[in-house]
């Protein structure tokens, strides 16, 4: 993306094998950022993303890690620092719906599964990278939330909405805590975006959403990646604790 200032930065992106994470990785690579690409299950897709980053002139590192596991997260951060010498940018993108369950049928295990994937992972990854950022008095943390945090989610998705709302609260708390150390923390809240997420989440045809979206179309992963790239750049130096919406007007908050 011409015009953005990254100044020889290193980024760690979780859930980088598909969708928003993959587009963000490629965009970062185009900007000259060294990118550590986290994946867990989708190795084939992750390798394709790494190839795209390299083809754009960037440098990539593939790291398989379960972001729900604190030990694996710590190892992932160590590997990134060992390879690139530092971590300047963390994009907490990994997450998912997991399953749709009415609250009266939801057991503790399902609640924990969704919270661990969507919220606990953000805490684990942030906790692991912050010491490296504090030491250098610089950092950018961008968390991927959702419009569901503001609208309650779709059918039988209350726990998903709660987990994404938790991300926004954590974002604001970390922003206050880390600002004196030169670290900014922001969230992006995508609406309906054309990614594999919607197929896995069984949201149905995109056409059903169009009446609620003033722009009368769904968004693209590249459009979300453009915002993440801006927040990750040096140009966003006075923005922290914000939740920025990317939803075509579906939610005007």
Secondary structure, 3 states (H helix, E strand, C coil): CCCCCCCCCEEEECCCCCHHHHHHHHHHHHCCCEEEEEECCCHHHHHHHHHHHHHCCCEEEEEECCCCCHHHHHHHHHHHHHHHCCCCEEEECCCCCCCCCCHHHCCHHHHHHHHHHHHHHHHHHHHHHHHHHHHHCCEEEEEECCCHHHHCCCCCCHHHHHHHHHHHHHHHHHHHHHHHHCEEEEEEEECCEECHHHHHCCCCCCHHHHCCCCCCCCEEHHHHHHHHHHHHCHHHCCCCCCEEEECCCCCCC
